[in-house]
Amino acid sequence: MELNFVGNTTIIKSVDEFDPRDIFTCGQAFRWYEEEDKSFTFVTNGKVANAKKNNDEIILTGVSEEDFKNIFWNYFDLNRNYKDVIRELSIDETLRDAMEYGKGIRLLNQDKFETIISFIISANNQISRIKNSIEKISEMYGEFILEDENRKYYSFPTAKSLSEANPNDLREFARVGFRDKRIVEASKMIYSGEVDIDKISQMDLESARAYLQLLPGVGPKVCDCILLFAYDRVESFPVDVWIKRVMEELYLKKETPKTKIAERGRDVFGKNAGFANQYLFYYGRENKLGK
């Protein structure tokens, strides 16, 4: 990997396992926009940036050298050698097509509170609606960042701000449906310290899963997504409708409860279960496996 910093732009060269399309459209994040030039504008940690793949270069616009080192190096999981991950998972022949299809995926390290609320919103929901709800919540309760020729950008709100939100406003304007009270109650529990989301990093997987599920709206699947995308628990294996279909078609060959699928995923893929999960999810959804 080579890095080049030019003003407010960071250029990453020679990283095969990095494709903005694979990263942002694989279901792990919601605050992104695909632009006409096929680049992706995204919001994280109060920053607005754009990622574009140009041959063997990744061009990050709006990312200074300081921001890259302090935020985006970790955000894009650049400390991890994905060639090693792919090599270790390649012993599973069934997984090889999925890895080849989504080889540009990197697991993002996202803000803990934002990820919790985002995946509470994601339950039984469609990605376009999730994205719209999150943007509206950010506009209503977050801080204005900047405006460009395409749109205005806002930071994701704090736990304090959302703890004071009116559930009826969330339902009416952000269109979150039955998740309205859950969002506010979860925010109150986090803001008050009743649920300390920072100490989850020190827990073993099962303790972390149980603790996160104290929050309203956080069931097993939402919990596993939060652990994978905000806590770097790459042994986690979230099971949604697509993973259920893919695992049943490629591995289990029969109808299987989601809890058993999650157990099987962790058993089969071990410490790399979360990576396998994203390759399978992306491959299965894009190719409509199991439908």
C-alpha positions as CSV (number, residue, x, y, z in Angstrom):
1,M,0.0,0.0,0.0
2,E,1.2,3.5,-0.9
3,L,-0.2,6.7,0.5
4,N,-0.1,10.2,-1.1
5,F,-1.5,13.3,0.6
6,V,-2.4,16.3,-1.5
7,G,-4.1,19.1,0.4
8,N,-7.6,17.8,1.4
9,T,-7.2,14.6,-0.7
10,T,-5.7,11.2,0.3
11,I,-4.7,8.8,-2.5
12,I,-4.3,5.1,-1.6
13,K,-2.4,3.0,-4.2
14,S,-2.0,-0.8,-4.6
15,V,-4.8,-2.0,-2.4
16,D,-6.6,-4.8,-4.3
17,E,-9.1,-5.5,-1.5
18,F,-10.7,-2.0,-1.5
19,D,-13.7,-1.1,-3.7
20,P,-16.0,1.7,-2.5
21,R,-19.0,0.0,-4.3
22,D,-18.4,-3.3,-2.5
23,I,-17.8,-1.6,0.8
24,F,-20.8,0.8,0.9
25,T,-23.5,-1.3,-0.9
26,C,-22.9,-4.6,1.0
27,G,-25.3,-3.7,3.8
28,Q,-23.0,-2.6,6.6
29,A,-23.5,1.2,6.4
30,F,-26.3,3.5,5.4
31,R,-24.9,7.1,5.3
32,W,-23.7,7.1,1.7
33,Y,-24.7,8.4,-1.8
34,E,-23.6,7.0,-5.1
35,E,-22.7,10.0,-7.4
36,E,-23.1,10.2,-11.2
37,D,-19.3,9.5,-11.6
38,K,-19.8,6.2,-9.7
39,S,-18.0,7.6,-6.6
40,F,-19.5,7.4,-3.2
41,T,-20.0,10.4,-0.8
42,F,-20.3,9.3,2.8
43,V,-20.7,10.8,6.3
44,T,-18.9,9.5,9.4
45,N,-17.5,10.9,12.6
46,G,-18.9,14.4,11.7
47,K,-16.9,14.4,8.4
48,V,-18.1,14.3,4.8
49,A,-15.8,12.5,2.3
50,N,-15.9,11.0,-1.2
51,A,-14.3,7.7,-2.2
52,K,-13.6,6.8,-5.8
53,K,-11.8,3.9,-7.4
54,N,-9.6,4.8,-10.3
55,N,-7.7,1.8,-11.7
56,D,-5.3,0.8,-8.8
57,E,-6.0,4.0,-6.8
58,I,-8.6,4.9,-4.2
59,I,-9.1,8.7,-4.1
60,L,-10.5,10.0,-0.8
61,T,-11.6,13.6,-1.3
62,G,-12.3,15.7,1.8
63,V,-9.7,13.6,3.7
64,S,-6.6,15.4,4.9
65,E,-3.5,13.6,6.1
66,E,-4.5,14.3,9.7
67,D,-8.1,13.0,9.2
68,F,-6.8,10.0,7.4
69,K,-4.5,9.0,10.3
70,N,-7.0,9.9,13.1
71,I,-10.3,8.6,11.5
72,F,-10.2,7.0,8.1
73,W,-7.3,4.5,8.6
74,N,-9.3,2.8,11.3
75,Y,-12.7,3.4,9.6
76,F,-11.6,1.5,6.5
77,D,-9.9,-1.2,8.6
78,L,-6.6,-0.5,6.8
79,N,-4.5,-2.1,9.6
80,R,-5.8,-5.5,8.5
81,N,-4.3,-7.7,5.8
82,Y,-7.3,-8.8,3.8
83,K,-5.2,-11.1,1.6
84,D,-4.6,-13.2,4.8
85,V,-8.3,-13.3,5.5
86,I,-9.1,-14.4,2.0
87,R,-6.4,-17.0,2.0
88,E,-7.6,-18.4,5.3
89,L,-11.2,-18.6,4.1
90,S,-10.2,-20.0,0.7
91,I,-10.0,-23.5,2.3
92,D,-13.8,-23.4,2.0
93,E,-14.4,-24.1,-1.7
94,T,-18.1,-23.0,-1.4
95,L,-17.1,-19.6,-0.3
96,R,-14.6,-18.9,-3.1
97,D,-17.1,-17.5,-5.6
98,A,-18.6,-15.2,-3.0
99,M,-15.1,-13.9,-2.1
100,E,-14.2,-13.3,-5.7
101,Y,-17.5,-11.4,-6.2
102,G,-17.0,-9.2,-3.2
103,K,-13.3,-9.1,-2.9
104,G,-13.3,-5.3,-2.5
105,I,-15.3,-5.4,0.7
106,R,-13.7,-4.1,3.9
107,L,-15.4,-4.2,7.2
108,L,-16.0,-0.6,8.4
109,N,-15.3,0.4,12.0
110,Q,-18.2,2.6,12.7
111,D,-19.4,4.8,15.5
112,K,-20.9,2.7,18.3
113,F,-24.0,4.8,19.1
114,E,-24.8,5.5,15.4
115,T,-24.5,1.9,14.5
116,I,-26.8,0.8,17.4
117,I,-29.5,3.3,16.4
118,S,-29.1,2.6,12.7
119,F,-29.5,-1.2,13.1
120,I,-32.5,-0.7,15.4
121,I,-34.0,1.2,12.5
122,S,-32.9,-1.6,10.1
123,A,-35.1,-4.3,11.7
124,N,-37.7,-5.6,9.2
125,N,-36.9,-2.7,6.9
126,Q,-35.6,-1.9,3.4
127,I,-32.2,-0.2,2.8
128,S,-33.7,2.8,0.9
129,R,-36.1,3.4,3.8
130,I,-33.4,2.9,6.4
131,K,-31.1,5.4,4.7
132,N,-33.9,8.0,4.4
133,S,-34.9,7.6,8.1
134,I,-31.3,8.0,9.2
135,E,-30.7,11.1,7.1
136,K,-33.9,12.7,8.4
137,I,-33.0,12.0,12.0
138,S,-29.6,13.5,11.4
139,E,-31.2,16.6,9.8
140,M,-33.6,16.9,12.8
141,Y,-31.3,16.2,15.7
142,G,-27.7,16.4,14.4
143,E,-25.4,19.3,13.6
144,F,-25.1,20.9,10.2
145,I,-21.7,20.1,8.6
146,L,-21.7,21.5,5.1
147,E,-23.6,21.9,1.8
148,D,-22.3,21.1,-1.7
149,E,-23.9,21.1,-5.1
150,N,-25.8,17.9,-4.4
151,R,-27.2,18.2,-0.8
152,K,-26.8,19.3,2.8
153,Y,-25.0,17.1,5.3
154,Y,-25.5,16.7,9.0
155,S,-23.7,14.8,11.7
156,F,-25.5,11.8,13.4
157,P,-27.1,13.0,16.6
158,T,-25.7,12.4,20.1
159,A,-27.3,10.0,22.6
160,K,-28.4,13.1,24.6
161,S,-30.1,14.7,21.6
162,L,-32.0,11.5,20.7
163,S,-32.9,10.8,24.3
164,E,-34.9,14.0,24.3
165,A,-36.6,13.4,20.9
166,N,-40.4,13.0,20.7
167,P,-41.2,9.5,19.4
168,N,-44.2,10.9,17.5
169,D,-41.9,13.2,15.6
170,L,-39.6,10.3,14.7
171,R,-42.6,8.3,13.5
172,E,-44.2,11.2,11.5
173,F,-41.2,12.9,10.0
174,A,-38.4,10.2,10.0
175,R,-40.8,7.5,9.1
176,V,-39.3,5.0,11.6
177,G,-42.6,3.3,12.3
178,F,-42.8,1.0,15.4
179,R,-39.1,1.7,16.1
180,D,-39.9,5.3,17.3
181,K,-40.1,4.6,21.1
182,R,-37.3,2.0,20.9
183,I,-34.9,4.6,19.5
184,V,-35.7,7.1,22.2
185,E,-35.6,4.5,25.1
186,A,-32.3,3.0,23.8
187,S,-30.8,6.5,23.6
188,K,-32.0,7.3,27.2
189,M,-30.4,4.1,28.5
190,I,-27.1,4.8,26.7
191,Y,-27.0,8.5,27.7
192,S,-27.8,7.8,31.3
193,G,-25.1,5.1,31.5
194,E,-27.6,2.4,32.3
195,V,-26.1,0.6,29.3
196,D,-22.4,1.5,29.0
197,I,-21.7,0.9,25.3
198,D,-17.9,1.5,25.8
199,K,-17.4,-1.4,28.2
200,I,-18.8,-3.9,25.6
201,S,-15.4,-3.9,23.9
202,Q,-13.9,-5.7,26.9
203,M,-16.6,-8.4,27.1
204,D,-16.5,-11.9,25.6
205,L,-18.8,-12.4,22.6
206,E,-21.7,-14.0,24.5
207,S,-21.6,-11.5,27.3
208,A,-21.5,-8.7,24.8
209,R,-24.5,-10.2,22.9
210,A,-26.5,-10.5,26.1
211,Y,-25.6,-7.0,27.3
212,L,-26.5,-5.3,24.0
213,Q,-29.9,-7.0,24.0
214,L,-30.8,-5.1,27.1
215,L,-31.5,-2.2,24.7
216,P,-35.1,-2.1,23.2
217,G,-35.1,-3.0,19.6
218,V,-31.9,-5.0,19.8
219,G,-32.5,-8.7,19.1
220,P,-30.0,-11.4,18.1
221,K,-29.5,-10.3,14.4
222,V,-29.3,-6.6,15.2
223,C,-27.0,-7.3,18.1
224,D,-24.6,-9.3,15.8
225,C,-24.6,-6.6,13.2
226,I,-23.7,-4.0,15.9
227,L,-20.9,-6.2,17.2
228,L,-19.5,-6.8,13.7
229,F,-19.7,-3.3,12.4
230,A,-18.9,-1.2,15.5
231,Y,-16.9,-3.4,17.8
232,D,-14.6,-5.3,15.4
233,R,-16.1,-8.6,16.6
234,V,-15.2,-10.4,13.4
235,E,-16.2,-13.7,14.9
236,S,-19.8,-12.5,14.9
237,F,-22.3,-13.9,12.3
238,P,-25.5,-11.9,11.8
239,V,-28.4,-13.8,10.2
240,D,-30.9,-12.0,8.1
241,V,-33.2,-13.2,5.4
242,W,-30.4,-13.3,2.8
243,I,-27.9,-15.1,5.0
244,K,-30.6,-17.6,5.9
245,R,-31.3,-18.3,2.2
246,V,-27.6,-18.5,1.2
247,M,-26.6,-20.8,4.1
248,E,-29.6,-23.0,3.5
249,E,-28.8,-23.3,-0.2
250,L,-25.0,-23.6,-0.1
251,Y,-24.3,-25.3,3.3
252,L,-27.3,-26.7,5.1
253,K,-29.5,-27.9,2.3
254,K,-32.6,-27.6,4.5
255,E,-34.9,-25.2,6.3
256,T,-33.0,-24.1,9.5
257,P,-33.8,-21.8,12.4
258,K,-31.8,-18.5,12.4
259,T,-30.2,-19.3,15.7
260,K,-28.8,-22.6,14.4
261,I,-27.6,-20.8,11.2
262,A,-25.6,-18.3,13.4
263,E,-24.1,-21.1,15.4
264,R,-23.2,-23.0,12.2
265,G,-21.6,-19.9,10.7
266,R,-19.4,-19.3,13.7
267,D,-18.4,-23.0,13.8
268,V,-17.6,-23.2,10.1
269,F,-15.8,-19.9,9.7
270,G,-14.4,-19.4,13.2
271,K,-12.4,-16.2,13.8
272,N,-13.3,-15.0,10.3
273,A,-17.0,-15.6,10.5
274,G,-17.9,-11.9,10.1
275,F,-15.9,-11.6,6.8
276,A,-17.5,-14.8,5.5
277,N,-20.9,-13.4,6.4
278,Q,-20.4,-10.2,4.4
279,Y,-19.1,-12.0,1.3
280,L,-22.0,-14.4,1.5
281,F,-24.6,-11.7,2.1
282,Y,-23.4,-9.5,-0.7
283,Y,-23.0,-12.4,-3.2
284,G,-26.4,-13.9,-2.2
285,R,-28.3,-10.7,-2.4
286,E,-26.8,-9.5,-5.6
287,N,-27.3,-12.9,-7.3
288,K,-30.7,-13.6,-5.6
289,L,-29.6,-16.9,-4.2
290,G,-32.3,-19.0,-2.5
291,K,-35.2,-17.1,-4.0
